[in-house]
Amino acid sequence: MSQTKSYPPSGPQGSEVATGIKVSSAELELGCINLISQLEMQIESARSGSGHVEKASVNTDKLLSVLLDFCDQYFDGDTAGVALESIEKASFASLAHREVLSSLGWGFAVRNLFGKSVCSDDRVRQTYDSLGNALLTACVSVLRQAVLAVGCDSAVGKTIEQSTAVFVEEFKANW
């Protein structure tokens, strides 16, 4: 059984490493800020191109890769497990969206050729919305695990929480 450190309610300080993370809280804070920046860039890149609904699975794969890399670099133990579970759910939502798009076959290609939006298909819209919800949940789950690891009342935890709130609003506006 692994030993766990006990921290005051404010969480670990400075170079101390909390249970569930591989780095100091200061390094985790910088990592979270970098993660949010990477996620925002991926979302903006996906949104700026045409056919963002059709390309959502590909863009989601990129976002999930960023989340997985972050988890691998910063988390271990139960912290990693909780975060990876939400990433897995988003991956399944991406697969479901991709399968619906594939099932449209030639109809999908013809609609795109004549400029009709594939978004008008209810199945596509539903899986796209589900994918967005699952992806947002995965992003927030990863960031929430970071907050819990360093302590909700710590300065680092509060900074990550504030950055997460801004990210959520930007995600909702751009998905």
Phi, psi and omega per residue, in radians:
M1 nan 2.343 -3.116
S2 -1.400 2.612 3.110
Q3 -1.458 2.537 3.080
T4 -2.052 2.544 3.089
K5 -1.501 2.590 3.076
S6 -1.874 2.222 -3.121
Y7 -2.049 2.716 3.037
P8 -1.137 2.892 -3.098
P9 -0.918 -0.428 -3.128
S10 -1.349 -0.131 3.101
G11 1.576 -3.136 -3.124
P12 -1.207 2.663 -3.098
Q13 -2.042 2.635 2.993
G14 0.913 -2.020 -3.045
S15 -1.615 0.038 3.110
E16 -1.183 2.565 3.133
V17 -1.923 2.157 3.128
A18 -1.369 2.757 3.061
T19 -1.095 2.338 3.114
G20 1.718 -0.155 3.072
I21 -2.228 2.692 -3.056
K22 -1.674 -0.081 -3.019
V23 -2.317 3.084 3.074
S24 -1.262 2.847 3.132
S25 -1.118 -0.596 3.112
A26 -1.141 -0.732 3.099
E27 -1.158 -0.649 3.114
L28 -1.137 -0.709 3.114
E29 -1.038 -0.837 3.113
L30 -1.092 -0.693 3.101
G31 -1.081 -0.704 3.126
C32 -1.162 -0.725 3.107
I33 -1.098 -0.744 3.092
N34 -1.125 -0.730 3.120
L35 -1.045 -0.849 -3.136
I36 -1.054 -0.715 3.113
S37 -1.077 -0.783 3.118
Q38 -1.104 -0.745 3.135
L39 -1.106 -0.762 3.128
E40 -1.094 -0.698 3.114
M41 -1.124 -0.732 3.120
Q42 -1.101 -0.747 -3.125
I43 -1.166 -0.755 3.119
E44 -1.114 -0.714 3.111
S45 -1.091 -0.742 3.130
A46 -1.156 -0.697 -3.076
R47 -1.276 -0.595 -3.061
S48 -1.264 -0.427 3.122
G49 -1.423 2.804 3.086
S50 -1.373 2.725 3.101
G51 1.215 0.659 -3.072
H52 -1.097 -0.516 3.107
V53 -1.180 -0.736 -3.131
E54 -1.209 -0.557 -3.090
K55 -1.644 0.099 -3.038
A56 -1.012 -0.683 -3.121
S57 -1.136 -0.724 3.120
V58 -1.136 -0.802 3.125
N59 -1.122 -0.649 3.103
T60 -1.113 -0.708 3.110
D61 -1.016 -0.689 3.107
K62 -1.151 -0.766 3.126
L63 -1.106 -0.754 -3.135
L64 -1.151 -0.593 3.076
S65 -1.100 -0.719 3.088
V66 -1.082 -0.770 3.128
L67 -1.121 -0.749 3.130
L68 -1.098 -0.750 3.107
D69 -1.062 -0.729 3.120
F70 -1.080 -0.844 -3.130
C71 -1.050 -0.739 -3.137
D72 -1.119 -0.657 -3.098
Q73 -1.355 -0.612 -2.964
Y74 -1.968 -0.463 -3.015
F75 -1.898 2.694 2.931
D76 -2.570 3.036 3.086
G77 1.051 -2.511 -3.103
D78 -1.094 -0.565 3.121
T79 -1.039 -0.797 3.109
A80 -1.149 -0.712 -3.114
G81 -1.042 -0.787 3.138
V82 -1.118 -0.790 -3.128
A83 -1.134 -0.745 -3.113
L84 -1.160 -0.542 3.106
E85 -1.090 -0.764 3.136
S86 -1.231 -0.571 3.085
I87 -1.158 -0.695 3.115
E88 -1.089 -0.731 3.111
K89 -1.087 -0.704 3.101
A90 -1.152 -0.621 3.098
S91 -1.119 -0.720 3.089
F92 -1.146 -0.671 3.097
A93 -1.125 -0.650 3.091
S94 -1.124 -0.746 3.113
L95 -1.093 -0.755 3.124
A96 -1.073 -0.748 3.124
H97 -1.107 -0.765 -3.139
R98 -1.085 -0.705 3.140
E99 -1.150 -0.683 3.099
V100 -1.119 -0.759 3.106
L101 -1.087 -0.716 3.129
S102 -1.143 -0.619 -3.116
S103 -1.177 -0.339 3.117
L104 -1.282 -0.397 3.042
G105 0.878 -2.253 -3.086
W106 -1.124 -0.561 3.119
G107 -1.020 -0.675 3.102
F108 -1.085 -0.811 -3.120
A109 -1.127 -0.732 -3.134
V110 -1.141 -0.755 3.122
R111 -1.055 -0.758 3.126
N112 -1.139 -0.655 -3.132
L113 -1.086 -0.696 -3.113
F114 -1.663 0.211 3.020
G115 1.376 0.140 3.086
K116 -1.376 2.395 -3.118
S117 -1.320 2.305 3.074
V118 -1.219 -0.272 3.116
C119 -1.079 -0.365 -3.109
S120 -1.213 -0.306 3.084
D121 -1.308 2.133 -3.080
D122 -1.044 -0.659 -3.137
R123 -1.134 -0.714 3.133
V124 -1.135 -0.811 -3.127
R125 -1.067 -0.745 -3.119
Q126 -1.129 -0.801 -3.140
T127 -1.218 -0.561 3.086
Y128 -1.122 -0.788 3.110
D129 -1.120 -0.740 3.109
S130 -1.100 -0.699 3.107
L131 -1.097 -0.774 3.108
G132 -1.055 -0.763 3.115
N133 -1.107 -0.765 -3.137
A134 -1.156 -0.684 3.132
L135 -1.175 -0.762 3.099
L136 -1.093 -0.721 3.103
T137 -1.067 -0.732 3.128
A138 -1.108 -0.799 3.137
C139 -1.066 -0.828 -3.119
V140 -1.165 -0.654 3.128
S141 -1.081 -0.776 3.122
V142 -1.079 -0.820 -3.136
L143 -1.173 -0.625 3.120
R144 -1.151 -0.661 3.096
Q145 -1.101 -0.624 3.082
A146 -1.127 -0.756 3.126
V147 -1.087 -0.806 -3.133
L148 -1.103 -0.617 -3.128
A149 -1.176 -0.638 -3.107
V150 -1.655 -0.236 3.135
G151 1.854 2.197 -3.102
C152 -1.087 -0.563 -3.079
D153 -1.596 -0.059 -3.140
S154 -1.326 2.780 3.108
A155 -1.054 -0.709 3.129
V156 -1.122 -0.795 3.125
G157 -1.036 -0.758 3.134
K158 -1.149 -0.671 3.112
T159 -1.113 -0.781 3.126
I160 -1.112 -0.725 3.115
E161 -1.040 -0.788 -3.135
Q162 -1.119 -0.758 3.120
S163 -1.117 -0.663 3.119
T164 -1.120 -0.743 3.139
A165 -1.059 -0.736 3.108
V166 -1.136 -0.761 3.127
F167 -1.040 -0.770 -3.128
V168 -1.027 -0.784 3.128
E169 -1.104 -0.735 3.129
E170 -1.164 -0.681 3.119
F171 -1.076 -0.856 -3.122
K172 -1.062 -0.644 -3.133
A173 -1.264 -0.472 -3.034
N174 -1.891 -0.141 -3.093
W175 -1.355 nan nan
